[in-house]
Amino acid sequence: MARFRVGFIGTGRRREHGGPQGWAMAYQHAAGYHALSEECELVACADIVAENAGAFAQQWGKGHDHVYKSAEAILEREDLDIVSIAVWPQWHAPLAIRAAQAGVAAIFCEKPMADTWGACRQMADVCREHGVRLAFDHQRRFGRPFRAAKEILESGLIGALVRVEFGAGNLYDYGTHNFDLSSYFAGERRALWAIAQIDYRTLRLAFGMHNENQAYALWEYEGGGFGLASTGRGARLVDCHNRLVGQEGEIEIGRTGADVLRYRRYDGRSWQVVDCQGDGLHGPGYVERAVADVVRCLREGRTSELEAENALRSTELIFACWESARRVGRVDLPLEIEDNPLEDMVGRGVIQPQQDAK
């Protein structure tokens, strides 16, 4: 069996503690491919900081002749099957488009999808036109708390799904995971509309992108059922990572101070805790499982859960919520804008976030 040749665009600097300037996610991607050594060969990397690329190559046993300073160089000189992209969101679309045009078979890209709704659609369209599988690192889908919650829901134990809820720090940088999980629990159904309000008074940049301080959002899924999100200080309203409300019961994932997964029926039974075998909200090993799914789907000609169509469905809601704040009204979907409404409102001075006095 021929191994897939894997290249990395954006290695970052390995960090003990990540943050809004970077997590060096390429290292986690690489660990996933390395675990599939019979199927994948790590062949090259590129980073605009030569020292970062060199350190990454040394970590994974590659010589200097497979280290590049630009995406153009690695794509021109290496015959790659899979490209991992781990740079800031504003570069996702142009790099994914360039990789697709270079003829790779699959792209595994960090989240959020891109910096504007137009760029999200464009990168997905170009990859589709070139027959390239484009996937995004919404890795929490592969964690046992989330998988088990989906199984409980589908068993009918809490009845038909009425509402999905989440509490998070923001709608975009972290919220992309929660919108993706909401879509996952709702059976990948598209949303019909969204309405939201935001507060953005203190400057918060994550990977160079603005993120609101607080938001409250509501949307409806095709075929019935609602979504609700409360971010920032308001995340305490939901008080858990995800909640699934059914006609006959509810499921909670990541409630503060409680077990990672529990459920109850409304017939008087107490909460039941589910053993998630050491899996928490963030891992361990979720990125590696996501990489394995992308690789095996490519090998077997199947569609990964992480591919662009699912990512578009959930990402549309992020930009729709910000567009609702810009319009001060409900937004019907599909979303017909090209830009990033929050970036636009900040750029025009409609919203004027200030530096934190701390």
VOBA-1610 file (N, C-alpha, C; in pm, whole numbers, padded with zeros to 5 digits, always signed):
BEGIN
Met+00084-00119+00000Met+00000+00000+00000Met+00089+00125+00000Ala+00070+00210-00100Ala+00148+00333-00108Ala+00107+00428+00005Arg+00205+00490+00066Arg+00176+00583+00174Arg+00144+00722+00119Phe+00054+00791+00186Phe+00024+00930+00150Phe+00140+01018+00191Arg+00179+01108+00102Arg+00285+01204+00131Arg+00220+01329+00192Val+00261+01362+00314Val+00198+01468+00392Val+00293+01586+00409Gly+00242+01707+00383Gly+00319+01829+00405Gly+00244+01923+00497Phe+00318+02013+00561Phe+00259+02104+00660Phe+00289+02249+00621Ile+00185+02331+00619Ile+00200+02474+00595Ile+00163+02546+00724Gly+00265+02608+00785Gly+00245+02674+00914Gly+00275+02578+01027Thr+00399+02574+01071Thr+00436+02485+01180Thr+00420+02552+01315Gly+00440+02684+01320Gly+00438+02753+01447Gly+00559+02717+01531Arg+00562+02778+01649Arg+00667+02748+01746Arg+00608+02662+01855Arg+00670+02549+01882Arg+00615+02459+01983Arg+00610+02531+02118Arg+00494+02520+02185Arg+00473+02591+02310Arg+00426+02494+02418Glu+00463+02523+02540Glu+00412+02444+02651Glu+00268+02484+02680His+00237+02612+02661His+00102+02661+02686His+00061+02748+02568Gly-00044+02708+02498Gly-00092+02786+02385Gly-00179+02901+02431Gly-00220+02984+02334Gly-00305+03097+02365Gly-00348+03167+02239Pro-00397+03290+02248Pro-00452+03361+02132Pro-00349+03398+02027Gln-00221+03370+02053Gln-00118+03391+01951Gln-00078+03260+01884Gly-00123+03148+01937Gly-00090+03022+01871Gly-00084+02903+01964Trp-00110+02785+01905Trp-00104+02658+01976Trp-00008+02560+01908Ala+00054+02603+01798Ala+00140+02513+01720Ala+00066+02383+01690Met-00052+02396+01634Met-00137+02280+01608Met-00076+02183+01509Ala+00019+02228+01427Ala+00083+02138+01332Ala+00148+02020+01404Tyr+00197+02043+01524Tyr+00259+01933+01600Tyr+00156+01827+01636Gln+00035+01871+01668Gln-00071+01774+01698Gln-00117+01703+01570His-00125+01778+01460His-00156+01713+01332His-00052+01605+01302Ala+00076+01644+01317Ala+00185+01551+01284Ala+00179+01426+01369Ala+00145+01441+01496Ala+00134+01323+01582Ala+00028+01227+01529Gly-00079+01282+01474Gly-00184+01198+01417Gly-00136+01121+01295Tyr-00067+01189+01205Tyr-00014+01120+01087Tyr+00095+01021+01126His+00178+01058+01222His+00288+00971+01265His+00233+00840+01322Ala+00118+00848+01389Ala+00056+00727+01444Ala+00005+00634+01334Leu-00006+00687+01213Leu-00051+00608+01097Leu+00066+00588+01002Ser+00181+00551+01056Ser+00304+00546+00977Ser+00298+00448+00860Glu+00210+00350+00867Glu+00197+00258+00753Glu+00116+00320+00640Glu+00043+00426+00669Glu-00041+00491+00569Glu+00010+00628+00527Cys+00091+00692+00614Cys+00133+00830+00589Cys+00283+00847+00608Glu+00341+00933+00524Glu+00481+00971+00538Glu+00489+01123+00550Leu+00549+01172+00657Leu+00567+01315+00677Leu+00690+01357+00598Val+00669+01436+00493Val+00779+01460+00401Val+00835+01602+00403Ala+00755+01704+00437Ala+00806+01840+00426Ala+00721+01937+00507Cys+00777+02056+00533Cys+00704+02158+00607Cys+00746+02296+00560Ala+00659+02394+00585Ala+00687+02532+00548Ala+00638+02625+00658Asp+00716+02728+00687Asp+00675+02831+00782Asp+00752+02958+00747Ile+00688+03073+00764Ile+00755+03198+00730Ile+00870+03228+00825Val+00872+03162+00941Val+00984+03173+01034Val+01070+03048+01017Ala+01188+03065+00959Ala+01272+02950+00925Ala+01306+02865+01046Glu+01329+02928+01161Glu+01363+02853+01281Glu+01249+02760+01324Asn+01126+02808+01308Asn+01011+02725+01344Asn+01001+02603+01254Ala+01016+02624+01124Ala+01009+02512+01030Ala+01123+02413+01055Gly+01243+02466+01083Gly+01356+02379+01108Gly+01337+02293+01232Ala+01283+02353+01338Ala+01259+02278+01461Ala+01154+02170+01439Phe+01053+02203+01361Phe+00947+02106+01331Phe+01005+01989+01252Ala+01084+02019+01151Ala+01144+01914+01069Ala+01234+01824+01154Gln+01311+01884+01243Gln+01398+01805+01330Gln+01317+01713+01420Gln+01204+01765+01472Gln+01118+01685+01559Gln+01069+01559+01488Trp+01041+01572+01358Trp+00982+01459+01286Trp+01080+01394+01188Gly+01208+01417+01209Gly+01311+01342+01137Gly+01329+01379+00991Lys+01308+01506+00957Lys+01326+01550+00819Lys+01446+01644+00810Gly+01518+01632+00701Gly+01636+01715+00681Gly+01602+01853+00627His+01706+01939+00618His+01689+02078+00577His+01636+02090+00434Asp+01662+01990+00350Asp+01617+01998+00210Asp+01467+01981+00195His+01397+01952+00305His+01251+01941+00300His+01185+02050+00385Val+01259+02158+00409Val+01208+02271+00487Val+01197+02393+00396Tyr+01082+02461+00401Tyr+01055+02573+00312Tyr+01005+02694+00389Lys+01025+02813+00328Lys+00978+02936+00390Lys+00846+02985+00334Ser+00793+02919+00230Ser+00668+02964+00171Ser+00583+02846+00126Ala+00453+02871+00122Ala+00360+02770+00072Ala+00386+02743-00076Glu+00415+02848-00151Glu+00444+02831-00293Glu+00557+02731-00315Ala+00663+02744-00237Ala+00779+02657-00256Ala+00748+02512-00224Ile+00683+02487-00114Ile+00656+02347-00077Ile+00560+02282-00176Leu+00463+02361-00226Leu+00366+02304-00320Leu+00427+02282-00458Glu+00522+02363-00494Glu+00587+02348-00625Glu+00689+02235-00626Arg+00759+02214-00515Arg+00874+02123-00514Arg+00844+01986-00455Glu+00734+01973-00384Glu+00700+01845-00322Glu+00572+01790-00384Asp+00571+01663-00412Asp+00452+01596-00466Asp+00370+01546-00348Leu+00280+01630-00300Leu+00206+01601-00177Leu+00067+01546-00205Asp+00026+01451-00122Asp-00111+01399-00128Asp-00202+01472-00030Ile-00149+01501+00090Ile-00225+01566+00195Ile-00147+01687+00244Val-00217+01797+00264Val-00156+01917+00322Val-00232+01952+00449Ser-00158+01972+00558Ser-00215+02026+00682Ser-00185+02175+00687Ile-00288+02255+00713Ile-00274+02400+00721Ile-00302+02443+00864Ala-00203+02503+00929Ala-00217+02544+01069Ala-00164+02686+01085Val-00232+02780+01020Val-00197+02922+01027Val-00317+02999+01079Trp-00307+03131+01089Trp-00419+03212+01136Trp-00533+03212+01034Pro-00658+03230+01078Pro-00775+03212+00991Pro-00775+03293+00862Gln-00718+03414+00864Gln-00722+03497+00744Gln-00639+03440+00630Trp-00555+03340+00658Trp-00474+03277+00555Trp-00527+03140+00514His-00630+03091+00580His-00681+02957+00547His-00727+02947+00402Ala-00812+03041+00361Ala-00870+03031+00226Ala-00764+03043+00117Pro-00678+03145+00116Pro-00580+03153+00007Pro-00486+03032+00003Leu-00448+02979+00118Leu-00357+02864+00119Leu-00428+02737+00075Ala-00553+02718+00119Ala-00627+02600+00076Ala-00653+02604-00075Ile-00684+02722-00127Ile-00708+02737-00271Ile-00580+02707-00349Arg-00468+02758-00301Arg-00341+02732-00369Arg-00307+02583-00365Ala-00330+02517-00252Ala-00301+02375-00241Ala-00390+02293-00333Ala-00518+02332-00343Ala-00610+02261-00432Ala-00565+02276-00577Gln-00524+02395-00614Gln-00478+02420-00751Gln-00348+02345-00781Ala-00271+02316-00676Ala-00145+02241-00695Ala-00168+02092-00711Gly-00291+02045-00686Gly-00323+01906-00714Gly-00316+01810-00598Val-00320+01860-00473Val-00322+01767-00361Val-00457+01694-00357Ala-00460+01581-00286Ala-00584+01503-00278Ala-00672+01547-00161Ala-00608+01593-00052Ala-00685+01630+00066Ala-00614+01741+00142Ile-00694+01823+00212Ile-00644+01931+00295Ile-00709+01918+00432Phe-00627+01920+00536Phe-00676+01921+00673Phe-00639+02055+00733Cys-00739+02140+00757Cys-00717+02280+00793Cys-00764+02307+00935Glu-00692+02394+01003Glu-00736+02435+01135Glu-00866+02516+01125Lys-00930+02531+01237Lys-01054+02608+01247Lys-01022+02745+01305Pro-01115+02843+01298Pro-01236+02849+01218Pro-01204+02846+01068Met-01308+02826+00987Met-01286+02805+00845Met-01203+02916+00781Ala-01250+03040+00794Ala-01182+03153+00728Ala-01228+03281+00795Asp-01174+03395+00749Asp-01201+03523+00814Asp-01327+03591+00765Thr-01381+03552+00650Thr-01507+03607+00600Thr-01595+03493+00549Trp-01725+03520+00539Trp-01816+03418+00489Trp-01790+03393+00340Gly-01756+03495+00266Gly-01724+03476+00126Gly-01604+03386+00107Ala-01500+03403+00189Ala-01380+03320+00179Ala-01409+03176+00215Cys-01497+03155+00312Cys-01537+03018+00349Cys-01597+02946+00228Arg-01690+03012+00162Arg-01757+02951+00047Arg-01660+02932-00069Gln-01573+03030-00089Gln-01481+03022-00202Gln-01385+02904-00187Met-01328+02886-00070Met-01232+02777-00053Met-01301+02642-00070Ala-01424+02632-00021Ala-01499+02507-00038Ala-01531+02483-00186Asp-01570+02589-00257Asp-01603+02577-00400Asp-01482+02534-00483Val-01368+02598-00458Val-01248+02566-00536Val-01205+02422-00510Cys-01208+02381-00387Cys-01170+02242-00356Cys-01266+02143-00421Arg-01393+02175-00419Arg-01491+02088-00484Arg-01465+02080-00634Glu-01437+02193-00697Glu-01411+02196-00841Glu-01287+02114-00879His-01189+02108-00789His-01065+02036-00817His-01067+01893-00762Gly-01179+01852-00706Gly-01189+01717-00652Gly-01104+01693-00529Val-01081+01801-00451Val-00997+01793-00331Val-01085+01783-00208Arg-01052+01692-00119Arg-01126+01677+00006Arg-01075+01780+00106Leu-01162+01873+00144Leu-01126+01979+00237Leu-01193+01951+00371Ala-01113+01937+00476Ala-01166+01905+00609Ala-01111+02003+00711Phe-01185+02020+00821Phe-01148+02116+00925Phe-01140+02047+01061Asp-01056+02102+01146Asp-01024+02036+01272Asp-01128+02063+01380His-01251+02019+01356His-01355+02020+01459His-01349+01885+01531Gln-01238+01864+01601Gln-01201+01733+01651Gln-01287+01681+01765Arg-01363+01771+01832Arg-01438+01725+01948Arg-01546+01623+01911Arg-01585+01620+01785Arg-01680+01517+01739Arg-01633+01376+01773Phe-01502+01358+01788Phe-01449+01224+01809Phe-01422+01193+01955Gly-01466+01280+02047Gly-01452+01255+02189Gly-01568+01171+02241Arg-01540+01084+02336Arg-01644+00996+02389Arg-01760+01070+02452Pro-01740+01183+02522Pro-01857+01253+02578Pro-01956+01294+02469Phe-01905+01339+02357Phe-01992+01388+02250Phe-02051+01271+02171Arg-01971+01168+02147Arg-02021+01049+02077Arg-02130+00981+02159Ala-02105+00967+02290Ala-02202+00900+02377Ala-02331+00981+02388Ala-02319+01114+02394Ala-02438+01199+02399Ala-02522+01179+02274Lys-02457+01170+02158Lys-02529+01147+02032Lys-02599+01012+02034Glu-02533+00910+02088Glu-02593+00777+02095Glu-02716+00777+02186Ile-02706+00847+02300Ile-02821+00856+02390Ile-02936+00927+02321Leu-02907+01036+02253Leu-03011+01110+02180Leu-03077+01020+02077Glu-02997+00951+01997Glu-03052+00869+01889Glu-03124+00745+01940Ser-03098+00706+02063Ser-03169+00591+02121Ser-03314+00625+02155Gly-03346+00755+02159Gly-03481+00799+02194Gly-03504+00814+02343Leu-03399+00799+02422Leu-03413+00801+02567Leu-03467+00934+02619Ile-03430+01047+02555Ile-03481+01177+02600Ile-03587+01232+02504Gly-03634+01147+02414Gly-03736+01189+02320Gly-03680+01273+02207Ala-03768+01329+02127Ala-03726+01410+02012Ala-03652+01535+02059Leu-03551+01575+01984Leu-03471+01692+02019Leu-03552+01820+02003Val-03557+01898+02109Val-03628+02026+02109Val-03531+02142+02090Arg-03413+02131+02156Arg-03321+02244+02153Arg-03179+02198+02186Val-03082+02256+02117Val-02942+02240+02153Val-02894+02374+02211Glu-02815+02368+02317Glu-02767+02489+02380Glu-02616+02478+02401Phe-02548+02592+02402Phe-02409+02590+02447Phe-02371+02722+02512Gly-02277+02712+02605Gly-02215+02827+02667Gly-02068+02826+02632Ala-02013+02940+02588Ala-01874+02944+02543Ala-01817+03083+02562Gly-01687+03095+02539Gly-01622+03225+02552Gly-01660+03322+02443Asn-01683+03270+02322Asn-01720+03357+02210Asn-01787+03272+02102Leu-01836+03338+01998Leu-01905+03268+01890Leu-01812+03214+01784Tyr-01693+03275+01771Tyr-01608+03245+01654Tyr-01490+03154+01686Asp-01393+03203+01760Asp-01271+03125+01779Asp-01297+02995+01853Tyr-01363+03001+01968Tyr-01400+02878+02038Tyr-01538+02831+01996Gly-01626+02926+01970Gly-01763+02890+01938Gly-01778+02803+01815Thr-01680+02808+01722Thr-01690+02724+01603Thr-01704+02577+01640His-01637+02534+01747His-01652+02395+01793His-01796+02369+01837Asn-01854+02463+01910Asn-01988+02442+01963Asn-02096+02449+01856Phe-02080+02538+01760Phe-02174+02539+01649Phe-02164+02408+01570Asp-02042+02360+01552Asp-02023+02233+01482Asp-02089+02119+01558Leu-02072+02115+01690Leu-02134+02010+01770Leu-02286+02023+01769Ser-02336+02145+01770Ser-02482+02165+01762Ser-02536+02105+01633Ser-02465+02131+01523Ser-02505+02074+01395Ser-02498+01922+01398Tyr-02394+01870+01460Tyr-02377+01724+01475Tyr-02496+01663+01550Phe-02533+01724+01661Phe-02644+01671+01740Phe-02778+01688+01667Ala-02790+01792+01586Ala-02915+01817+01514Ala-02924+01740+01382Gly-02833+01646+01362Gly-02840+01563+01243Gly-02793+01632+01118Glu-02704+01728+01131Glu-02647+01803+01018Glu-02753+01877+00937Arg-02862+01914+01002Arg-02965+01990+00932Arg-02925+02136+00921Arg-02966+02201+00814Arg-02934+02342+00795Arg-03025+02427+00882Ala-02977+02545+00917Ala-03056+02641+00993Ala-03139+02727+00899Leu-03254+02771+00945Leu-03345+02853+00866Leu-03323+03002+00888Trp-03290+03040+01011Trp-03270+03180+01045Trp-03189+03189+01174Ala-03139+03308+01201Ala-03067+03333+01326Ala-03093+03475+01370Ile-03097+03496+01500Ile-03111+03629+01556Ile-03017+03638+01676Ala-02944+03749+01687Ala-02844+03759+01793Ala-02816+03905+01827Gln-02764+03925+01947Gln-02711+04054+01988Gln-02575+04030+02053Ile-02485+04126+02037Ile-02351+04111+02091Ile-02310+04235+02169Asp-02210+04218+02255Asp-02144+04329+02322Asp-01995+04313+02298Tyr-01930+04420+02253Tyr-01786+04416+02226Tyr-01725+04548+02269Arg-01696+04558+02399Arg-01643+04683+02453Arg-01494+04674+02487Thr-01444+04552+02510Thr-01303+04532+02544Thr-01236+04452+02434Leu-01127+04503+02378Leu-01061+04442+02264Leu-01020+04298+02297Arg-01064+04205+02213Arg-01028+04065+02228Arg-00991+04010+02090Leu-00863+03989+02069Leu-00815+03932+01944Leu-00768+03789+01968Ala-00811+03700+01884Ala-00762+03563+01885Ala-00710+03533+01745Phe-00580+03506+01734Phe-00516+03481+01605Phe-00545+03594+01507Gly-00541+03716+01559Gly-00558+03835+01476Gly-00701+03870+01443Met-00797+03796+01494Met-00938+03817+01460Met-01016+03868+01580His-01108+03964+01554His-01194+04014+01659His-01293+03907+01704Asn-01319+03902+01834Asn-01420+03815+01893Asn-01500+03896+01994Glu-01631+03885+01988Glu-01715+03962+02081Glu-01687+03921+02226Asn-01721+04010+02319Asn-01708+03979+02461Asn-01826+03898+02513Gln-01943+03924+02457Gln-02064+03856+02504Gln-02165+03853+02390Ala-02238+03744+02381Ala-02342+03733+02279Ala-02455+03645+02329Tyr-02572+03667+02273Tyr-02687+03579+02296Tyr-02750+03555+02160Ala-02768+03428+02124Ala-02813+03393+01989Ala-02917+03282+01992Leu-03008+03289+01896Leu-03113+03188+01880Leu-03127+03158+01733Trp-03147+03031+01698Trp-03170+02993+01560Trp-03262+02872+01555Glu-03317+02845+01437Glu-03409+02733+01418Glu-03358+02642+01308Tyr-03370+02511+01330Tyr-03328+02414+01230Tyr-03443+02372+01140Glu-03409+02343+01018Glu-03506+02289+00923Glu-03562+02159+00979Gly-03693+02145+00977Gly-03756+02024+01029Gly-03787+02031+01177Gly-03754+02143+01242Gly-03789+02160+01383Gly-03670+02154+01476Gly-03683+02221+01588Gly-03576+02227+01687Gly-03501+02358+01679Phe-03457+02406+01794Phe-03390+02535+01802Phe-03247+02518+01854Gly-03168+02622+01833Gly-03036+02632+01892Gly-03029+02759+01974Leu-02951+02753+02082Leu-02934+02869+02169Leu-02789+02875+02212Ala-02730+02994+02205Ala-02591+03013+02247Ala-02581+03138+02334Ser-02502+03127+02440Ser-02475+03242+02525Ser-02326+03243+02554Thr-02258+03354+02521Thr-02113+03356+02530Thr-02064+03462+02629Gly-01935+03451+02662Gly-01875+03545+02755Gly-01935+03529+02893Arg-01961+03642+02958Arg-02019+03638+03092Arg-02151+03562+03093Gly-02224+03571+02982Gly-02353+03504+02972Gly-02345+03354+02956Ala-02224+03299+02939Ala-02211+03154+02927Ala-02265+03083+03050Arg-02266+03155+03164Arg-02317+03095+03287Arg-02466+03067+03282Leu-02536+03130+03188Leu-02679+03101+03171Leu-02698+02955+03134Val-02617+02906+03040Val-02626+02766+03000Val-02555+02678+03101Asp-02440+02725+03149Asp-02365+02660+03257Asp-02317+02520+03223Cys-02298+02492+03095Cys-02231+02369+03054Cys-02184+02387+02910His-02098+02299+02868His-02043+02309+02733His-02152+02290+02629Asn-02231+02187+02645Asn-02344+02159+02555Asn-02458+02099+02636Arg-02580+02137+02599Arg-02699+02075+02658Arg-02793+02036+02545Leu-02845+01916+02551Leu-02944+01868+02456Leu-03076+01852+02530Val-03175+01929+02490Val-03305+01926+02555Val-03402+01850+02465Gly-03457+01741+02519Gly-03552+01661+02444Gly-03692+01674+02503Gln-03788+01614+02437Gln-03925+01620+02487Gln-03942+01544+02618Glu-03854+01447+02642Glu-03870+01361+02760Glu-03750+01362+02854Gly-03652+01447+02827Gly-03536+01450+02915Gly-03428+01541+02858Glu-03309+01538+02919Glu-03200+01624+02873Glu-03065+01559+02900Ile-02967+01606+02825Ile-02830+01559+02836Ile-02741+01681+02859Glu-02645+01670+02951Glu-02551+01778+02976Glu-02408+01728+02957Ile-02330+01807+02886Ile-02189+01777+02863Ile-02106+01891+02922Gly-02017+01857+03016Gly-01926+01956+03070Gly-01989+02058+03160Arg-02084+02016+03244Arg-02142+02110+03339Arg-02038+02144+03446Thr-02034+02269+03486Thr-01937+02314+03584Thr-01947+02234+03713Gly-01834+02175+03755Gly-01828+02102+03880Gly-01896+01967+03879Ala-01937+01919+03762Ala-02006+01790+03755Ala-01930+01695+03664Asp-01978+01572+03654Asp-01917+01476+03563Asp-01930+01525+03420Val-01840+01476+03334Val-01833+01531+03198Val-01959+01504+03118Leu-02030+01394+03146Leu-02152+01362+03071Leu-02255+01300+03164Arg-02375+01355+03159Arg-02484+01298+03238Arg-02616+01324+03165Tyr-02719+01247+03202Tyr-02850+01264+03141Tyr-02958+01230+03242Arg-03077+01276+03214Arg-03193+01241+03297Arg-03319+01245+03212Arg-03416+01169+03255Arg-03550+01177+03198Arg-03637+01260+03288Tyr-03747+01314+03234Tyr-03835+01399+03313Tyr-03942+01321+03389Asp-03925+01190+03400Asp-04024+01108+03471Asp-03986+01085+03617Gly-03899+01169+03669Gly-03864+01160+03809Gly-03734+01090+03838Arg-03670+01032+03738Arg-03544+00964+03761Arg-03433+01066+03784Ser-03333+01025+03862Ser-03222+01115+03892Ser-03123+01117+03776Trp-03028+01209+03782Trp-02925+01217+03680Trp-02844+01088+03675Gln-02814+01043+03554Gln-02732+00925+03532Gln-02600+00969+03470Val-02488+00930+03532Val-02356+00966+03484Val-02306+00861+03386Val-02246+00904+03277Val-02193+00814+03175Val-02040+00810+03187Asp-01985+00690+03192Asp-01840+00673+03199Asp-01780+00699+03061Cys-01697+00803+03051Cys-01636+00839+02923Cys-01492+00790+02911Gln-01453+00699+02999Gln-01324+00629+02991Gln-01206+00724+02981Gly-01210+00830+03060Gly-01098+00922+03066Gly-01101+01035+02966Asp-01194+01033+02872Asp-01206+01143+02776Asp-01274+01263+02843Gly-01217+01381+02822Gly-01277+01503+02874Gly-01332+01588+02761Leu-01348+01716+02785Leu-01401+01806+02683Leu-01300+01828+02570His-01172+01820+02602His-01069+01858+02505His-00977+01743+02465Gly-00996+01627+02516Gly-00908+01517+02481Gly-00896+01419+02595Pro-00791+01339+02594Pro-00675+01346+02504Pro-00698+01276+02370Gly-00615+01308+02273Gly-00611+01235+02148Gly-00716+01270+02045Tyr-00790+01381+02065Tyr-00898+01411+01971Tyr-00846+01452+01834Val-00739+01531+01829Val-00685+01572+01700Val-00633+01450+01624Glu-00567+01360+01694Glu-00518+01238+01631Glu-00632+01156+01571Arg-00745+01150+01642Arg-00861+01077+01589Arg-00918+01147+01467Ala-00917+01280+01469Ala-00966+01355+01352Ala-00878+01329+01231Val-00746+01334+01250Val-00653+01305+01141Val-00677+01166+01086Ala-00695+01069+01175Ala-00716+00931+01131Ala-00843+00919+01047Asp-00948+00992+01084Asp-01072+00987+01007Asp-01052+01044+00868Val-00982+01157+00859Val-00958+01220+00729Val-00876+01127+00639Val-00771+01067+00696Val-00684+00979+00617Val-00759+00855+00571Arg-00833+00793+00658Arg-00902+00669+00621Arg-01017+00694+00526Cys-01083+00808+00540Cys-01189+00841+00443Cys-01129+00866+00305Leu-01012+00929+00300Leu-00944+00948+00172Leu-00907+00814+00112Arg-00852+00725+00193Arg-00812+00593+00146Arg-00930+00513+00093Glu-01043+00521+00162Glu-01159+00437+00131Glu-01262+00507+00043Gly-01237+00632+00007Gly-01331+00703-00079Gly-01460+00742-00010Arg-01454+00759+00123Arg-01571+00800+00199Arg-01563+00948+00233Thr-01675+01002+00277Thr-01680+01143+00317Thr-01658+01154+00467Ser-01561+01233+00508Ser-01535+01255+00650Ser-01641+01347+00710Glu-01671+01326+00836Glu-01760+01417+00908Glu-01704+01559+00912Leu-01574+01571+00895Leu-01508+01700+00908Leu-01499+01777+00777Glu-01550+01719+00670Glu-01536+01785+00540Glu-01619+01912+00531Ala-01592+01990+00428Ala-01635+02130+00420Ala-01785+02151+00430Glu-01866+02061+00376Glu-02010+02085+00377Glu-02063+02098+00519Asn-02017+02012+00610Asn-02059+02023+00749Asn-02004+02150+00813Ala-01879+02182+00783Ala-01819+02303+00840Ala-01892+02429+00792Leu-01931+02431+00666Leu-02004+02547+00614Leu-02137+02565+00686Arg-02204+02457+00713Arg-02337+02463+00774Arg-02329+02529+00912Ser-02227+02495+00988Ser-02215+02553+01122Ser-02151+02691+01119Thr-02052+02711+01031Thr-01985+02841+01023Thr-02081+02949+00975Glu-02174+02914+00889Glu-02272+03011+00842Glu-02344+03075+00960Leu-02369+02998+01065Leu-02439+03051+01181Leu-02355+03154+01256Ile-02224+03137+01259Ile-02139+03236+01326Ile-02155+03372+01258Phe-02137+03372+01127Phe-02146+03499+01054Phe-02290+03552+01051Ala-02388+03462+01054Ala-02528+03506+01059Ala-02559+03576+01191Cys-02501+03527+01300Cys-02523+03593+01430Cys-02463+03733+01429Trp-02342+03747+01378Trp-02281+03880+01371Trp-02357+03969+01272Glu-02409+03911+01164Glu-02488+03989+01069Glu-02618+04035+01133Ser-02677+03952+01219Ser-02798+03992+01289Ser-02771+04112+01379Ala-02655+04111+01445Ala-02618+04227+01528Ala-02598+04351+01441Arg-02539+04334+01324Arg-02518+04447+01234Arg-02650+04502+01182Arg-02743+04415+01148Arg-02873+04459+01095Arg-02970+04499+01206Val-02943+04454+01327Val-03036+04468+01440Val-03169+04402+01403Gly-03160+04277+01363Gly-03280+04203+01326Gly-03247+04060+01289Arg-03350+03984+01261Arg-03334+03843+01224Arg-03273+03832+01085Val-03191+03729+01068Val-03129+03702+00939Val-03179+03568+00887Asp-03243+03571+00772Asp-03288+03447+00710Asp-03175+03386+00628Leu-03169+03254+00628Leu-03062+03181+00560Leu-03116+03115+00433Pro-03032+03095+00330Pro-02887+03107+00332Pro-02839+03251+00342Leu-02721+03265+00400Leu-02662+03395+00427Leu-02604+03453+00298Glu-02645+03574+00265Glu-02603+03635+00139Glu-02516+03757+00164Ile-02405+03735+00230Ile-02305+03840+00248Ile-02169+03781+00209Glu-02070+03866+00194Glu-01936+03820+00161Glu-01836+03847+00273Asp-01864+03947+00356Asp-01764+03996+00449Asp-01777+03933+00587Asn-01710+03994+00684Asn-01718+03958+00824Asn-01786+04074+00895Pro-01911+04058+00939Pro-01984+04173+00996Pro-01918+04235+01118Leu-01858+04153+01205Leu-01794+04210+01323Leu-01672+04293+01284Glu-01589+04241+01195Glu-01473+04318+01148Glu-01520+04448+01082Asp-01629+04440+01008Asp-01682+04560+00942Asp-01728+04663+01043Met-01801+04620+01144Met-01851+04715+01244Met-01738+04782+01321Val-01633+04705+01350Val-01516+04764+01417Val-01445+04860+01322Gly-01428+04819+01197Gly-01358+04901+01100Gly-01426+05034+01074Arg-01559+05036+01079Arg-01634+05160+01054Arg-01657+05241+01181Gly-01613+05188+01295Gly-01630+05260+01420Gly-01768+05247+01481Val-01852+05159+01426Val-01984+05135+01484Val-01967+05072+01623Ile-01870+04984+01633Ile-01829+04927+01762Ile-01685+04971+01784Gln-01655+05015+01904Gln-01521+05066+01934Gln-01465+04999+02058Pro-01415+04875+02045Pro-01358+04807+02161Pro-01231+04877+02210Gln-01215+04881+02340Gln-01101+04949+02400Gln-01004+04848+02459Gln-00878+04887+02463Gln-00777+04801+02526Gln-00814+04780+02672Asp-00794+04657+02720Asp-00820+04626+02860Asp-00724+04706+02947Ala-00778+04774+03046Ala-00696+04855+03135Ala-00592+04774+03210Lys-00619+04643+03225Lys-00523+04555+03294Lys-00396+04541+03213
//
